[in-house]
Amino acid sequence: MEHDHDAALEGEQSLAERIVRGAIRAYRLHPFDSVDANVVAETAGIPVDTVQRLFPTWDALLLVTYDRWTQLRGTRRTKPPKCTIDHLRMTLAEDVADPGLVRVLAGVITIAAADTGFAELFRKRFEEYAEQLSTGLQHDVDGGSERLAIPAYQAATQLLAVYEGLQIQMLVRPHIDVLVEFDRAVRTLRKGWREREVPAWDLDEAVLTS
């Protein structure tokens, strides 16, 4: 009896994995708003009621798909990144080659900003990514490959704004070379990161003594 239970559980997990792979493929083939349980079922080659049974809510399937897809990032890299900025540039290059994921990332922003049960889970994903960048930048500073005159979390917020902004630009202005623009933006960011911010009282003092 226990063996039958384990086999049934394994079968359910295999079906769930097949559905998630089908969802990824569906989002690669279709616009974000066009993908639903019927499309995923057709892409995965299984009945739609199986999709709905294993994933009773659409947001649940979207969250699992989001997690699985983002975990696949970087798995085919032939060399490790030199630093956090290099890692993010590699990720952006992968986004260019896989725009379906970017459409999903852009689509879940509206869910994360809403007052729904899954909003907090999606917001947590965004916050965790910002924390990863902050940790990475601090590691780069400690290792001597980056210089910051501001806290690492502030630099991470700015870097994430550039990266996510270019993701959107990639979708709506496909003629732009987002990797070139990323390199330009990073040069500007790094210059600002290395300059000590002058307190307001220093500026007042400078005016009085000039």
N, C-alpha and C positions, 0 to 999 in steps of 0.2 A: 504493500500500500504506500509506504514512504517513497519507494522507487517511482511509483506512478505519479505521486505528487511532485517529486523533483523533475520528472520528465515533462509534466504539464507546465511547471513554472519555467523550465528552460524553453519550452515552446512559446510561452507568452513573451518571454524576454526576446526571443528571436524574432517574433512578429513585431514587437515594439521597435526593435532595431531596424527592421525592414521598413517600417513606417517612417521612422526618422530619416533614413536614407532617401526614402521616396519624397519626403518633405523638402529636403535639401535640393534634390534634383528638380522638384516642382518650382521652387523659388528661383532656381537658375534659369528655368525655361520661361517663366511667366512673371508678369508684374506682381508686386507685393499684394495688392488688393484683389487680384484675380485668383489667388490660391485659397482653396477651402478643402474641407474633408473629401469632397468628391474628386477634386483634382489630385490630391495626395493619394487617394485610393487607386485612382487610375494609373498614376505614375508608379506606385509601388506594386501594382498588379494584385491587389487584394480587395475584398468587398468593403464598401464604405461603412457597413455596420461594425466591421472589425476595428476600423480606425476609431469610430465613435465609442466603442466598448472599452478599448485600451486607453483612449484619451477623451474622456467625457466632455472636457472643456477645450475649446480651441487654444486659449492662452496657455494651457498646460503643454500642449504639443508644440506650440511656438517657443516656449521657454526651453524645453528639452532640445529642440532643434537648434535654437540659438546657442545653447551651451555646447552641444556636440560640434557644431560648425566652427565656433571660435576655438575649440580645443584642437581642431585639425590645422589651424594656422601654424605655419612654421615647421610642420612635420616633414616637409620635403626640402628644407634648406640644406645646401651642401657645405656651408661653413657658418660658424656661429657669428652673431653680430659683435662688433668691437665695443659698443657702448649702447646706452638706452636709445639715443637718437638714431643710431644705426639700426637697431632693432625695429624702431617705429617706421623707418624708411623702408625696410624690408617688408614690413606688414602692409604698408601703403602700396608697394609694388604688387604684393599678392592680392590686394583689393582690386587693383586695376585688372588683374587677370581673372577675378572672380566677382564681378559686379553684383551678382545675385545676393551675396552675403551683405554687401553694402546697402542694398535695397531693404534687406531685413533689419539691419542695424538702424537705418533711418526710420523704418516703419515702427519699430518698438519704442522710439522716443515718445510718440503720442500716447502709447500705453503707459510708459513710465511717468508721464506727466499727468495722467488721469487719476481719478479717485476710485480705483478698482482694487480687487483683491490681489491681483498680480502686479500692480504698479510698484509696490515696495520691492518685490523680487527683482524686477528689471532695474529699478533705481540702484539696488544693491550691486548689480553687475557693473553699472557705470562707475559707482564709487570704488569698487574693488579694482577696476582698471586704472583709475586715477592714482590709487594707492600703490599699485604695482609700478607705475611710472615714477612716482615720488621716491619709492625705495630704490629703484634702478638709478635714478639721477644721484641720490645720496651716495650710493655705492660707487658711482663714477667719480664723484667728488673725492671720496675717501681714497680711491685708487689713483687719483691724479689725472684722469682723462677729461675731467670737466671742472670748470671754475664757476662758482655761484656766489654772488653777493646778496642773494635773497634766499629765503628758505626753499628747500627742495620741493615742498608741496605747492608753493606758488609757481615755481618754474614748471612743474608737472601740469598744473592747470592751464598755463599758457601754451605749453607744447600740445596738450590734448585739444585745445581750442583750434590750433592750426591744423592738426591731423583730422579732426572731425569736420572742420570747415572744408578742407580739401576733398574729403569723401563726398560731401554734398555737391561741391563744384564738379566732381568727376561725373556725377549723375546728371546734372542739369546743364553743364557746359562741357560736353565731351571733347571739344576741340582743345581744351587746356591740357598741357602736360603737367599733371599734378606733382610729379616727382621733381621737375625743375623748380616749380613754385615752392615745394617743400624745402628744397635746398636753399633757396633765396630767403624764405621765412626763417629758417633755422639760423642762418648767418646773422640776421637781424636780432633774433631772440638771444643768441649767445652773446652778442655785443652788449645788449641791455643787461643780461644776467651778470656780467662781469663788472658792471659799473655800480659803485656804491651810491645808493640814493641819498641825496643831500637833504637833511631835515629842513623844514620850513624856517626854523629859527636861524639856521646858517645863512639862508638867502637874505633874511631881514638884516642880519648882521653885516653881510657883504654890501648891502645897499647903503647902510648907515656909515660904513667906513670908507666908501668909495668917494 
